[in-house]
Amino acid sequence: MPLELPQVPVSELKPHYAAFIKKRDLLSVYCGALQETRKWKGKNAEDTHTTTGVNATRQLRLVHQQLKEVCDKPILMTIDGVLPELMCFHNSHFLEEHAGWKRKGGYTVTACPCGAHMTFEAHSVNMTPQSRLVDWTKDFNGEKQKWFIPFKCDVPVQTLVVYGAIPTICSRGQDRCRCAGDKYSDTGVAYDFEKFVATLKNQQ
């Protein structure tokens, strides 16, 4: 019987989540995510792109113009932060399996403070029966909101990544900008919009 979320207390989710991790043989993945999260929390948050305080609206409009055949409009999502960091593919699968919330793949978008250099990272959220997108994966940088570009296709994003249909992380924009110099010049592979659109068209 599906869990009645979000009414179920987080404490009651834990045994269900632990059973899911065991059933799917994901213990090594889970431990690896915990280790990476601990490492990250010892670093300076300025070493990464963020969403907080970034004005990337104009850039996102330009991105959507190039992706509108295969992606819905970018939305600024609230991060509910219940399930572990760096486990979004599996967290969304868990919520689909145990609550009936459909998985929805896309890219989260972060940027340098001036918005000139953007990074796209494959991400998975869920859609409630009321057609509301929700993100129950904690953000490793402690953020409460994040830009998300949903794919129109229903193929789980994990499948697209595993089979090489899309890169896990890629970048767009200037290698140098007024706020960060060239510190983001090696953030992911260059974004190939034409190839990306052609790939996702084949999945629709």
PyRosetta script that sets phi, psi and omega in degrees:
from pyrosetta import init, pose_from_sequence

init()
pose = pose_from_sequence("MPLELPQVPVSELKPHYAAFIKKRDLLSVYCGALQETRKWKGKNAEDTHTTTGVNATRQLRLVHQQLKEVCDKPILMTIDGVLPELMCFHNSHFLEEHAGWKRKGGYTVTACPCGAHMTFEAHSVNMTPQSRLVDWTKDFNGEKQKWFIPFKCDVPVQTLVVYGAIPTICSRGQDRCRCAGDKYSDTGVAYDFEKFVATLKNQQ")
pose.set_psi(1, 131.2)
pose.set_omega(1, -178.0)
pose.set_phi(2, -61.4)
pose.set_psi(2, 145.7)
pose.set_omega(2, 174.3)
pose.set_phi(3, -69.4)
pose.set_psi(3, 142.6)
pose.set_omega(3, 178.8)
pose.set_phi(4, -89.3)
pose.set_psi(4, 83.7)
pose.set_omega(4, 179.2)
pose.set_phi(5, -90.5)
pose.set_psi(5, 151.2)
pose.set_omega(5, 1.9)
pose.set_phi(6, -90.1)
pose.set_psi(6, 17.7)
pose.set_omega(6, -176.9)
pose.set_phi(7, -67.7)
pose.set_psi(7, -26.4)
pose.set_omega(7, -177.5)
pose.set_phi(8, -69.2)
pose.set_psi(8, 126.4)
pose.set_omega(8, 176.9)
pose.set_phi(9, -60.5)
pose.set_psi(9, 148.9)
pose.set_omega(9, -179.1)
pose.set_phi(10, -56.7)
pose.set_psi(10, -37.4)
pose.set_omega(10, -179.5)
pose.set_phi(11, -60.0)
pose.set_psi(11, -31.6)
pose.set_omega(11, 179.4)
pose.set_phi(12, -80.6)
pose.set_psi(12, -17.9)
pose.set_omega(12, 177.2)
pose.set_phi(13, -73.4)
pose.set_psi(13, -31.4)
pose.set_omega(13, -170.9)
pose.set_phi(14, -55.3)
pose.set_psi(14, -48.5)
pose.set_omega(14, -179.8)
pose.set_phi(15, -64.9)
pose.set_psi(15, -35.0)
pose.set_omega(15, 177.3)
pose.set_phi(16, -65.3)
pose.set_psi(16, -41.6)
pose.set_omega(16, -178.8)
pose.set_phi(17, -68.1)
pose.set_psi(17, -41.9)
pose.set_omega(17, 178.8)
pose.set_phi(18, -61.3)
pose.set_psi(18, -40.9)
pose.set_omega(18, 178.7)
pose.set_phi(19, -65.5)
pose.set_psi(19, -37.5)
pose.set_omega(19, 178.4)
pose.set_phi(20, -63.8)
pose.set_psi(20, -45.6)
pose.set_omega(20, 179.7)
pose.set_phi(21, -60.2)
pose.set_psi(21, -43.2)
pose.set_omega(21, 179.8)
pose.set_phi(22, -66.8)
pose.set_psi(22, -45.8)
pose.set_omega(22, -177.7)
pose.set_phi(23, -61.2)
pose.set_psi(23, -38.0)
pose.set_omega(23, -177.0)
pose.set_phi(24, -91.0)
pose.set_psi(24, 5.2)
pose.set_omega(24, 179.1)
pose.set_phi(25, 55.1)
pose.set_psi(25, 50.3)
pose.set_omega(25, -175.0)
pose.set_phi(26, -110.9)
pose.set_psi(26, 14.5)
pose.set_omega(26, -175.4)
pose.set_phi(27, -61.3)
pose.set_psi(27, -41.4)
pose.set_omega(27, -179.6)
pose.set_phi(28, -66.6)
pose.set_psi(28, -36.7)
pose.set_omega(28, 177.8)
pose.set_phi(29, -65.7)
pose.set_psi(29, -44.0)
pose.set_omega(29, 180.0)
pose.set_phi(30, -62.5)
pose.set_psi(30, -45.4)
pose.set_omega(30, 179.8)
pose.set_phi(31, -65.2)
pose.set_psi(31, -37.8)
pose.set_omega(31, 177.5)
pose.set_phi(32, -63.8)
pose.set_psi(32, -39.3)
pose.set_omega(32, 178.9)
pose.set_phi(33, -65.8)
pose.set_psi(33, -40.6)
pose.set_omega(33, 177.8)
pose.set_phi(34, -62.5)
pose.set_psi(34, -41.7)
pose.set_omega(34, -179.8)
pose.set_phi(35, -64.2)
pose.set_psi(35, -44.5)
pose.set_omega(35, 179.4)
pose.set_phi(36, -64.2)
pose.set_psi(36, -37.7)
pose.set_omega(36, 179.6)
pose.set_phi(37, -64.4)
pose.set_psi(37, -43.0)
pose.set_omega(37, 178.7)
pose.set_phi(38, -62.4)
pose.set_psi(38, -41.5)
pose.set_omega(38, 178.4)
pose.set_phi(39, -60.8)
pose.set_psi(39, -45.4)
pose.set_omega(39, -176.1)
pose.set_phi(40, -62.3)
pose.set_psi(40, -40.7)
pose.set_omega(40, -175.8)
pose.set_phi(41, -66.8)
pose.set_psi(41, -12.0)
pose.set_omega(41, 175.3)
pose.set_phi(42, -91.3)
pose.set_psi(42, -2.4)
pose.set_omega(42, -179.2)
pose.set_phi(43, -97.2)
pose.set_psi(43, 169.7)
pose.set_omega(43, 177.3)
pose.set_phi(44, -83.7)
pose.set_psi(44, 128.6)
pose.set_omega(44, -178.9)
pose.set_phi(45, -60.9)
pose.set_psi(45, -20.3)
pose.set_omega(45, -179.7)
pose.set_phi(46, -70.3)
pose.set_psi(46, -11.2)
pose.set_omega(46, -179.4)
pose.set_phi(47, -78.6)
pose.set_psi(47, -0.6)
pose.set_omega(47, -178.4)
pose.set_phi(48, -129.3)
pose.set_psi(48, 164.7)
pose.set_omega(48, 167.9)
pose.set_phi(49, -68.9)
pose.set_psi(49, 155.9)
pose.set_omega(49, 175.3)
pose.set_phi(50, -137.6)
pose.set_psi(50, 179.1)
pose.set_omega(50, 171.3)
pose.set_phi(51, -106.3)
pose.set_psi(51, -38.5)
pose.set_omega(51, -177.0)
pose.set_phi(52, -57.4)
pose.set_psi(52, 126.4)
pose.set_omega(52, 175.4)
pose.set_phi(53, 78.0)
pose.set_psi(53, 3.1)
pose.set_omega(53, -178.4)
pose.set_phi(54, -94.5)
pose.set_psi(54, 132.8)
pose.set_omega(54, 176.0)
pose.set_phi(55, -103.8)
pose.set_psi(55, 89.1)
pose.set_omega(55, -177.5)
pose.set_phi(56, -114.4)
pose.set_psi(56, 15.8)
pose.set_omega(56, -173.9)
pose.set_phi(57, -59.3)
pose.set_psi(57, -46.2)
pose.set_omega(57, -178.8)
pose.set_phi(58, -63.2)
pose.set_psi(58, -44.4)
pose.set_omega(58, 178.9)
pose.set_phi(59, -60.6)
pose.set_psi(59, -40.0)
pose.set_omega(59, -179.7)
pose.set_phi(60, -66.1)
pose.set_psi(60, -35.8)
pose.set_omega(60, 176.0)
pose.set_phi(61, -61.9)
pose.set_psi(61, -41.1)
pose.set_omega(61, 178.7)
pose.set_phi(62, -65.4)
pose.set_psi(62, -41.5)
pose.set_omega(62, 178.3)
pose.set_phi(63, -61.1)
pose.set_psi(63, -45.0)
pose.set_omega(63, -177.7)
pose.set_phi(64, -64.5)
pose.set_psi(64, -34.4)
pose.set_omega(64, 176.9)
pose.set_phi(65, -57.7)
pose.set_psi(65, -35.1)
pose.set_omega(65, -179.2)
pose.set_phi(66, -84.1)
pose.set_psi(66, -19.8)
pose.set_omega(66, -175.1)
pose.set_phi(67, -112.7)
pose.set_psi(67, 3.2)
pose.set_omega(67, -169.9)
pose.set_phi(68, -63.1)
pose.set_psi(68, -20.1)
pose.set_omega(68, 177.3)
pose.set_phi(69, -69.4)
pose.set_psi(69, -28.1)
pose.set_omega(69, -172.6)
pose.set_phi(70, -123.4)
pose.set_psi(70, -6.9)
pose.set_omega(70, -178.4)
pose.set_phi(71, -131.2)
pose.set_psi(71, 148.5)
pose.set_omega(71, 171.9)
pose.set_phi(72, -80.7)
pose.set_psi(72, 174.2)
pose.set_omega(72, -178.1)
pose.set_phi(73, -64.6)
pose.set_psi(73, 144.5)
pose.set_omega(73, 175.3)
pose.set_phi(74, -61.1)
pose.set_psi(74, 140.5)
pose.set_omega(74, 176.7)
pose.set_phi(75, -129.2)
pose.set_psi(75, 149.7)
pose.set_omega(75, 176.2)
pose.set_phi(76, -92.4)
pose.set_psi(76, 106.4)
pose.set_omega(76, -174.4)
pose.set_phi(77, -93.9)
pose.set_psi(77, 145.5)
pose.set_omega(77, 169.8)
pose.set_phi(78, -82.3)
pose.set_psi(78, 134.0)
pose.set_omega(78, 178.4)
pose.set_phi(79, -94.0)
pose.set_psi(79, 114.2)
pose.set_omega(79, -177.3)
pose.set_phi(80, -79.1)
pose.set_psi(80, -22.4)
pose.set_omega(80, 168.5)
pose.set_phi(81, 56.8)
pose.set_psi(81, 59.4)
pose.set_omega(81, 179.7)
pose.set_phi(82, -108.0)
pose.set_psi(82, -40.8)
pose.set_omega(82, -175.0)
pose.set_phi(83, -99.9)
pose.set_psi(83, 163.7)
pose.set_omega(83, -169.0)
pose.set_phi(84, -61.0)
pose.set_psi(84, 149.3)
pose.set_omega(84, 175.8)
pose.set_phi(85, -62.3)
pose.set_psi(85, 153.9)
pose.set_omega(85, 174.1)
pose.set_phi(86, 61.0)
pose.set_psi(86, 21.4)
pose.set_omega(86, -179.1)
pose.set_phi(87, -126.9)
pose.set_psi(87, 26.0)
pose.set_omega(87, -170.2)
pose.set_phi(88, -60.0)
pose.set_psi(88, -38.4)
pose.set_omega(88, -179.7)
pose.set_phi(89, -59.0)
pose.set_psi(89, -45.1)
pose.set_omega(89, -176.7)
pose.set_phi(90, -79.1)
pose.set_psi(90, -35.4)
pose.set_omega(90, 177.4)
pose.set_phi(91, -61.6)
pose.set_psi(91, -44.6)
pose.set_omega(91, -179.1)
pose.set_phi(92, -68.1)
pose.set_psi(92, -34.4)
pose.set_omega(92, 175.8)
pose.set_phi(93, -64.0)
pose.set_psi(93, -43.4)
pose.set_omega(93, 177.9)
pose.set_phi(94, -58.3)
pose.set_psi(94, -46.1)
pose.set_omega(94, -178.3)
pose.set_phi(95, -68.4)
pose.set_psi(95, -32.8)
pose.set_omega(95, 176.0)
pose.set_phi(96, -67.1)
pose.set_psi(96, -42.9)
pose.set_omega(96, -176.2)
pose.set_phi(97, -72.4)
pose.set_psi(97, -38.3)
pose.set_omega(97, -172.3)
pose.set_phi(98, -101.7)
pose.set_psi(98, -17.0)
pose.set_omega(98, -179.7)
pose.set_phi(99, -123.8)
pose.set_psi(99, -9.6)
pose.set_omega(99, -178.8)
pose.set_phi(100, 78.8)
pose.set_psi(100, 14.6)
pose.set_omega(100, 178.1)
pose.set_phi(101, -85.7)
pose.set_psi(101, 116.3)
pose.set_omega(101, -176.0)
pose.set_phi(102, -61.3)
pose.set_psi(102, 137.9)
pose.set_omega(102, 174.8)
pose.set_phi(103, -71.4)
pose.set_psi(103, 143.5)
pose.set_omega(103, 177.0)
pose.set_phi(104, -137.2)
pose.set_psi(104, 119.2)
pose.set_omega(104, -178.3)
pose.set_phi(105, -92.6)
pose.set_psi(105, 161.1)
pose.set_omega(105, 177.0)
pose.set_phi(106, 176.1)
pose.set_psi(106, -162.0)
pose.set_omega(106, 176.0)
pose.set_phi(107, -119.6)
pose.set_psi(107, 132.5)
pose.set_omega(107, 166.0)
pose.set_phi(108, -81.5)
pose.set_psi(108, 150.0)
pose.set_omega(108, -177.1)
pose.set_phi(109, -122.4)
pose.set_psi(109, 123.2)
pose.set_omega(109, 172.6)
pose.set_phi(110, -124.3)
pose.set_psi(110, 166.2)
pose.set_omega(110, -175.0)
pose.set_phi(111, -154.6)
pose.set_psi(111, 164.3)
pose.set_omega(111, 170.5)
pose.set_phi(112, -70.1)
pose.set_psi(112, 163.6)
pose.set_omega(112, -173.5)
pose.set_phi(113, -53.5)
pose.set_psi(113, -34.2)
pose.set_omega(113, -178.7)
pose.set_phi(114, -85.7)
pose.set_psi(114, -9.3)
pose.set_omega(114, 176.9)
pose.set_phi(115, 83.6)
pose.set_psi(115, 3.9)
pose.set_omega(115, -176.5)
pose.set_phi(116, -76.1)
pose.set_psi(116, -27.5)
pose.set_omega(116, 179.2)
pose.set_phi(117, -120.8)
pose.set_psi(117, 121.9)
pose.set_omega(117, -175.0)
pose.set_phi(118, -117.6)
pose.set_psi(118, 147.6)
pose.set_omega(118, 176.1)
pose.set_phi(119, -122.0)
pose.set_psi(119, 136.4)
pose.set_omega(119, 179.8)
pose.set_phi(120, -113.1)
pose.set_psi(120, 127.4)
pose.set_omega(120, -179.3)
pose.set_phi(121, -126.9)
pose.set_psi(121, 128.5)
pose.set_omega(121, 179.7)
pose.set_phi(122, -55.9)
pose.set_psi(122, 133.6)
pose.set_omega(122, -174.1)
pose.set_phi(123, -148.1)
pose.set_psi(123, 154.5)
pose.set_omega(123, 179.6)
pose.set_phi(124, -130.6)
pose.set_psi(124, 129.8)
pose.set_omega(124, 177.3)
pose.set_phi(125, -123.1)
pose.set_psi(125, -167.0)
pose.set_omega(125, 179.1)
pose.set_phi(126, -133.1)
pose.set_psi(126, 156.6)
pose.set_omega(126, 176.4)
pose.set_phi(127, -114.8)
pose.set_psi(127, 124.6)
pose.set_omega(127, -179.9)
pose.set_phi(128, -75.0)
pose.set_psi(128, 167.2)
pose.set_omega(128, 176.3)
pose.set_phi(129, -58.6)
pose.set_psi(129, -19.7)
pose.set_omega(129, 177.7)
pose.set_phi(130, -89.3)
pose.set_psi(130, 11.9)
pose.set_omega(130, 178.7)
pose.set_phi(131, 65.2)
pose.set_psi(131, 28.1)
pose.set_omega(131, 176.5)
pose.set_phi(132, -100.6)
pose.set_psi(132, 129.7)
pose.set_omega(132, 177.5)
pose.set_phi(133, -79.0)
pose.set_psi(133, 133.2)
pose.set_omega(133, 179.6)
pose.set_phi(134, -131.7)
pose.set_psi(134, 146.0)
pose.set_omega(134, 178.9)
pose.set_phi(135, -121.5)
pose.set_psi(135, 106.0)
pose.set_omega(135, -177.4)
pose.set_phi(136, -99.1)
pose.set_psi(136, 8.4)
pose.set_omega(136, 177.4)
pose.set_phi(137, -90.5)
pose.set_psi(137, 125.9)
pose.set_omega(137, 177.5)
pose.set_phi(138, -59.5)
pose.set_psi(138, 144.1)
pose.set_omega(138, 176.3)
pose.set_phi(139, -86.2)
pose.set_psi(139, 130.5)
pose.set_omega(139, -175.6)
pose.set_phi(140, -67.2)
pose.set_psi(140, -15.5)
pose.set_omega(140, 178.3)
pose.set_phi(141, -103.0)
pose.set_psi(141, 8.4)
pose.set_omega(141, 176.4)
pose.set_phi(142, 74.5)
pose.set_psi(142, 18.0)
pose.set_omega(142, -179.1)
pose.set_phi(143, -79.8)
pose.set_psi(143, 155.2)
pose.set_omega(143, -177.1)
pose.set_phi(144, -108.3)
pose.set_psi(144, -10.3)
pose.set_omega(144, 177.1)
pose.set_phi(145, -140.1)
pose.set_psi(145, 152.8)
pose.set_omega(145, 177.0)
pose.set_phi(146, -154.9)
pose.set_psi(146, 140.7)
pose.set_omega(146, 173.9)
pose.set_phi(147, -70.9)
pose.set_psi(147, 139.7)
pose.set_omega(147, -178.5)
pose.set_phi(148, -138.9)
pose.set_psi(148, 131.8)
pose.set_omega(148, 175.9)
pose.set_phi(149, -109.1)
pose.set_psi(149, 104.4)
pose.set_omega(149, -177.5)
pose.set_phi(150, -74.6)
pose.set_psi(150, 139.4)
pose.set_omega(150, 171.9)
pose.set_phi(151, -77.5)
pose.set_psi(151, 147.1)
pose.set_omega(151, 176.3)
pose.set_phi(152, -76.3)
pose.set_psi(152, -28.6)
pose.set_omega(152, -178.4)
pose.set_phi(153, -74.0)
pose.set_psi(153, 156.9)
pose.set_omega(153, -177.5)
pose.set_phi(154, -98.5)
pose.set_psi(154, 4.9)
pose.set_omega(154, 179.0)
pose.set_phi(155, -67.6)
pose.set_psi(155, 129.3)
pose.set_omega(155, 178.2)
pose.set_phi(156, -55.0)
pose.set_psi(156, 138.3)
pose.set_omega(156, -175.8)
pose.set_phi(157, -62.2)
pose.set_psi(157, -30.9)
pose.set_omega(157, 177.6)
pose.set_phi(158, -60.2)
pose.set_psi(158, -40.0)
pose.set_omega(158, 178.7)
pose.set_phi(159, -64.7)
pose.set_psi(159, -42.5)
pose.set_omega(159, 179.3)
pose.set_phi(160, -61.7)
pose.set_psi(160, -38.8)
pose.set_omega(160, -179.3)
pose.set_phi(161, -72.1)
pose.set_psi(161, -48.2)
pose.set_omega(161, -175.8)
pose.set_phi(162, -59.4)
pose.set_psi(162, -38.9)
pose.set_omega(162, -178.2)
pose.set_phi(163, -92.0)
pose.set_psi(163, 10.5)
pose.set_omega(163, 173.2)
pose.set_phi(164, 75.0)
pose.set_psi(164, 15.5)
pose.set_omega(164, -179.8)
pose.set_phi(165, -71.1)
pose.set_psi(165, -32.1)
pose.set_omega(165, 177.9)
pose.set_phi(166, -137.8)
pose.set_psi(166, 151.7)
pose.set_omega(166, 174.4)
pose.set_phi(167, -76.1)
pose.set_psi(167, 149.7)
pose.set_omega(167, 177.6)
pose.set_phi(168, -66.0)
pose.set_psi(168, -40.1)
pose.set_omega(168, -179.4)
pose.set_phi(169, -142.7)
pose.set_psi(169, 139.1)
pose.set_omega(169, 179.9)
pose.set_phi(170, -151.3)
pose.set_psi(170, 169.1)
pose.set_omega(170, -174.1)
pose.set_phi(171, -133.0)
pose.set_psi(171, 163.2)
pose.set_omega(171, 179.6)
pose.set_phi(172, -149.0)
pose.set_psi(172, 147.3)
pose.set_omega(172, 175.3)
pose.set_phi(173, 107.4)
pose.set_psi(173, -161.1)
pose.set_omega(173, -174.0)
pose.set_phi(174, -78.8)
pose.set_psi(174, 142.8)
pose.set_omega(174, 173.6)
pose.set_phi(175, -74.5)
pose.set_psi(175, -27.6)
pose.set_omega(175, 176.0)
pose.set_phi(176, -121.3)
pose.set_psi(176, 143.8)
pose.set_omega(176, 176.8)
pose.set_phi(177, -146.7)
pose.set_psi(177, 169.1)
pose.set_omega(177, -172.3)
pose.set_phi(178, -69.7)
pose.set_psi(178, -22.9)
pose.set_omega(178, -176.2)
pose.set_phi(179, -95.1)
pose.set_psi(179, -23.1)
pose.set_omega(179, -171.5)
pose.set_phi(180, -129.0)
pose.set_psi(180, 0.9)
pose.set_omega(180, -177.5)
pose.set_phi(181, 62.8)
pose.set_psi(181, -128.9)
pose.set_omega(181, -179.2)
pose.set_phi(182, -113.4)
pose.set_psi(182, 20.7)
pose.set_omega(182, -175.1)
pose.set_phi(183, -67.8)
pose.set_psi(183, -15.9)
pose.set_omega(183, 179.4)
pose.set_phi(184, -105.5)
pose.set_psi(184, 13.1)
pose.set_omega(184, -172.2)
pose.set_phi(185, -66.1)
pose.set_psi(185, -18.6)
pose.set_omega(185, -179.1)
pose.set_phi(186, -112.3)
pose.set_psi(186, 26.2)
pose.set_omega(186, -177.8)
pose.set_phi(187, -84.0)
pose.set_psi(187, 90.4)
pose.set_omega(187, 176.2)
pose.set_phi(188, 77.3)
pose.set_psi(188, 173.2)
pose.set_omega(188, 178.2)
pose.set_phi(189, -76.7)
pose.set_psi(189, 157.0)
pose.set_omega(189, 177.8)
pose.set_phi(190, -64.3)
pose.set_psi(190, 142.9)
pose.set_omega(190, -175.2)
pose.set_phi(191, -80.7)
pose.set_psi(191, 118.4)
pose.set_omega(191, 179.2)
pose.set_phi(192, -102.7)
pose.set_psi(192, 91.9)
pose.set_omega(192, -174.3)
pose.set_phi(193, -61.8)
pose.set_psi(193, -42.3)
pose.set_omega(193, -175.8)
pose.set_phi(194, -62.0)
pose.set_psi(194, -46.0)
pose.set_omega(194, 179.1)
pose.set_phi(195, -65.4)
pose.set_psi(195, -41.0)
pose.set_omega(195, -178.8)
pose.set_phi(196, -61.4)
pose.set_psi(196, -47.1)
pose.set_omega(196, -180.0)
pose.set_phi(197, -61.7)
pose.set_psi(197, -43.8)
pose.set_omega(197, -179.8)
pose.set_phi(198, -62.4)
pose.set_psi(198, -39.6)
pose.set_omega(198, -179.7)
pose.set_phi(199, -64.5)
pose.set_psi(199, -48.3)
pose.set_omega(199, -178.0)
pose.set_phi(200, -71.0)
pose.set_psi(200, -27.1)
pose.set_omega(200, 174.6)
pose.set_phi(201, -59.8)
pose.set_psi(201, -37.2)
pose.set_omega(201, -179.3)
pose.set_phi(202, -70.2)
pose.set_psi(202, -17.1)
pose.set_omega(202, -178.9)
pose.set_phi(203, -92.4)
pose.set_psi(203, -10.8)
pose.set_omega(203, -175.8)
pose.set_phi(204, -82.0)
pose.dump_pdb("model.pdb")
